[in-house]
Amino acid sequence: MIGRLTGKIIEREPQQVLLDVAGVGYEVEIPLSTFSDLADQEGPVQLFTHLVVRDDAHLLYGFSSVDERGMFRTLIKVNGVGPRMALAILSGLDAESFATSILEGDLKTLTSLPGVGKKTAERLIVEMRDKVEAFGVAGSANTRKIGPDVAEDAEAALIGLGYKPQEAALAISQVEDPAEDLETLIRQALKQMMKG
């Protein structure tokens, strides 16, 4: 595995750089956040990399920070999220903002990212909630109070899972002690539906 490269940028595009490392040119796919970080740097640059080996290609992805690479590696483990989508997500939000969106169950922000629909956003929230705490925003979920949008977002998530709007609204209204976070509220509503 190639974990880091240090060299001179020969060619630079918003989603790719050609990096000369001791005379060898590496084509490295990058998110827009890394592209803007590299714009300020002169001389040799350092990229933290992740190598993806496929039958038809070896693809190298590069990031300006270890946290960003870590978030990329976490994202590609989510069912239905490949390297391209993970790169698009990190182009739309930096690692910390993305982690905050996950912890707060912010469907609007997540669905505004390229290629991320409601179902993918819901899957990201459910599968990544416990994993993003390593990215420096663990406290934000605990201090967050329930807002008027949480029930609305939970209803939208249930509709996205295939339930009728009336069923979703009824299930949420019947939850006796509604949770303050989106994921738990969705689970409570699903349990309520199973009872009924």
C-alpha positions in Angstrom: 0.0 0.0 0.0 1.3 3.5 -0.9 0.5 5.6 2.2 2.2 8.9 1.5 3.8 10.7 -1.4 6.1 13.8 -1.3 7.0 15.5 -4.5 6.6 18.3 -6.9 3.3 19.0 -8.7 3.7 18.8 -12.5 0.1 19.1 -13.5 -2.9 20.3 -11.4 -6.6 20.0 -12.1 -9.5 20.3 -9.6 -9.8 16.5 -9.2 -6.4 15.2 -10.1 -2.7 16.1 -9.7 0.4 14.6 -11.4 3.0 14.4 -8.7 6.7 13.9 -9.6 8.3 11.7 -6.9 12.0 11.1 -7.6 11.4 11.1 -11.3 8.2 8.9 -11.2 4.9 10.7 -12.1 2.0 9.6 -10.0 -1.6 10.5 -11.1 -3.5 11.1 -7.9 -7.2 11.7 -7.6 -8.0 14.4 -5.0 -11.1 16.1 -3.5 -11.6 19.8 -4.1 -10.6 20.5 -0.4 -7.2 19.1 -1.1 -7.0 21.0 -4.4 -7.5 24.3 -2.6 -5.0 23.4 0.1 -2.4 22.6 -2.6 -3.0 26.0 -4.3 -1.3 27.8 -1.4 1.8 25.5 -1.3 5.1 26.1 -3.1 7.8 23.6 -3.6 7.4 19.9 -2.6 4.0 18.9 -1.4 2.9 15.9 0.8 -0.2 13.8 0.1 -1.6 11.1 2.3 -2.7 8.4 -0.1 -5.0 5.4 -0.4 -4.5 2.9 -3.2 -7.5 1.1 -4.7 -6.7 -2.0 -6.8 -9.3 -3.0 -9.4 -9.1 -5.6 -12.2 -8.7 -2.8 -14.8 -6.8 -0.2 -12.9 -4.8 0.8 -9.9 -6.2 4.1 -8.6 -4.4 6.4 -6.1 -6.4 8.9 -4.0 -4.6 11.7 -2.2 -5.5 13.9 0.7 -3.9 16.9 2.4 -4.5 15.5 5.9 -4.5 12.2 7.7 -8.1 12.9 9.0 -9.4 13.5 5.5 -7.8 10.2 4.3 -9.3 8.5 7.4 -12.8 9.8 6.6 -12.4 8.6 3.0 -11.4 5.1 4.2 -14.4 5.1 6.6 -16.8 6.2 3.8 -15.8 3.5 1.3 -16.7 0.8 3.9 -20.4 2.0 3.8 -22.6 -0.2 1.6 -23.2 1.6 -1.7 -20.4 4.2 -1.4 -17.5 3.7 -3.7 -14.3 5.7 -4.0 -15.8 8.1 -6.5 -18.8 9.0 -4.3 -16.5 9.3 -1.2 -14.3 11.7 -3.1 -17.4 13.7 -4.2 -18.6 13.8 -0.6 -15.3 15.1 0.7 -15.3 17.7 -2.2 -18.6 19.0 -0.9 -17.7 19.0 2.8 -14.5 18.8 4.8 -14.1 15.9 7.2 -15.2 17.8 10.3 -18.3 19.3 8.7 -19.2 15.9 7.3 -18.8 14.3 10.7 -21.0 17.0 12.3 -23.7 16.5 9.6 -23.7 12.8 10.4 -23.9 13.3 14.2 -26.7 15.8 13.8 -28.6 13.7 11.3 -28.6 16.6 8.9 -30.3 15.1 5.8 -30.6 18.4 4.0 -26.8 19.0 4.0 -26.1 15.3 3.1 -28.5 15.2 0.2 -27.1 18.4 -1.2 -23.8 16.5 -1.9 -23.3 15.3 -5.5 -24.6 11.8 -6.0 -26.2 11.4 -2.5 -29.9 10.8 -2.4 -32.1 10.4 0.6 -31.6 6.6 1.0 -27.8 7.0 0.8 -27.9 9.9 3.3 -30.0 7.8 5.7 -27.6 4.9 5.3 -24.6 7.2 5.9 -26.2 8.5 9.1 -27.0 5.0 10.4 -23.8 3.3 9.5 -21.3 6.2 10.2 -22.7 7.7 13.4 -20.4 5.6 15.7 -17.4 5.9 13.3 -17.1 9.7 12.9 -16.5 10.5 16.6 -12.8 10.0 15.9 -12.8 13.1 13.7 -13.0 15.7 16.6 -16.7 16.4 16.8 -17.8 13.8 19.3 -19.3 16.3 21.8 -21.6 18.0 19.3 -24.2 15.2 19.3 -24.5 15.2 23.1 -25.0 18.9 23.4 -27.6 19.1 20.6 -31.2 19.6 21.7 -34.1 18.2 19.7 -35.3 20.7 17.1 -38.5 21.1 15.2 -36.8 19.5 12.1 -36.0 16.2 13.7 -39.5 14.7 13.5 -39.8 16.1 10.0 -36.5 14.5 9.0 -37.4 11.2 10.7 -40.7 11.2 8.7 -38.8 11.9 5.5 -36.4 9.0 6.3 -39.3 6.6 6.9 -41.0 7.6 3.6 -37.6 7.1 1.9 -37.6 3.6 3.4 -40.9 2.9 1.6 -43.5 3.7 4.2 -46.6 5.8 3.4 -46.5 9.4 4.6 -49.6 8.8 6.9 -48.0 5.7 8.4 -44.7 7.5 9.1 -46.4 10.5 10.7 -48.6 8.3 12.8 -45.7 6.1 14.0 -43.7 9.2 15.0 -46.6 10.8 16.9 -47.1 7.5 18.8 -43.6 7.3 20.2 -44.0 7.8 23.9 -40.5 9.2 24.8 -39.1 10.6 21.6 -35.3 10.6 21.3 -33.4 13.8 20.7 -31.4 12.4 17.8 -32.7 11.4 14.3 -31.3 7.8 14.2 -32.9 6.8 17.5 -36.2 8.5 16.7 -36.3 6.5 13.4 -35.7 3.3 15.3 -38.4 4.1 17.9 -40.9 4.8 15.1 -40.0 1.6 13.3 -40.6 -0.4 16.6 -43.9 1.4 16.9 -44.9 0.3 13.4 -44.0 -3.3 14.2 -46.2 -3.2 17.3 -49.2 -1.8 15.3 
